[in-house]
Amino acid sequence: MAAKTASELVTGVLQVLLVTAIAFALGVSPRGRPVALLLLLVLGQGALSGVRSVVVGALNAGVPRAG
């Protein structure tokens, strides 16, 4: 479980870096509060991690077990 969470966090960071690099390359001038952005990113990552856990749990419940 910890490895999946770590890989999700690394993927999220890479996505933010890629989108930021593309935005600056296109000349976007950012406005707003960096703390609010960070808070929203963390909350979104947590929500998606929770949804993933629910979906995986639901899928595993429907799989018949041998033995």
N, C-alpha and C positions, 0 to 999 in steps of 0.2 A: 504494500500500500504506500509506503514512504517513497519507493522508487517511482511509482506512478505520479505521485504528487510532485516530486522533484522534477520529473520530466515535463509535467504540465507547466511548472513555473519557468523552467528554462525555455520552453517553447513560447510562453507568453512574453518573456523578456526579449527574445529574438524577434518576435512579431512587432513589439513596440519599437525596437531599434530600427527595424526595416522600414516601418511606416514613417518614423521620424526622419530617417535619412532621405526617403523619397520626397517627403513634404518639404524639407529644406532644399533639396535639389530643384524642386518646382517653384521655389521662392515663397513658400508660405511663411507668414510672420505670425508666430503663435501668440495668443492672448489668453488670459485667464489665470487661474490659480493652480500652480503645480501641485500643491497639497491636495486640492480637490480632485485633480486628475489621478493622483496616486491612490487616493481613497477609493475612487470609482473602479480603478483597475483591480485593486485587491478584493473589493466586494464582488466584482464580476467573476474573477478567478475562483473565488470561494463558492459562488453560486453554481458555476459550471462544474466544479469538482463534486458538489453535492448531487447535482442532477446525474452525473456520470455514475456515482455510487448507487443511486436508486435504480437506474436503468440496468446496470450490471447485476444488481441483486434480483431484479425482476426476471432477467434473462436466465440467471442461474437457477432460480426457483422452478422454472419450467423444464429444465433438462433432467431426464431420468438418469438415475445413478445405478451403476452396475454393482452387484454384490449385496 
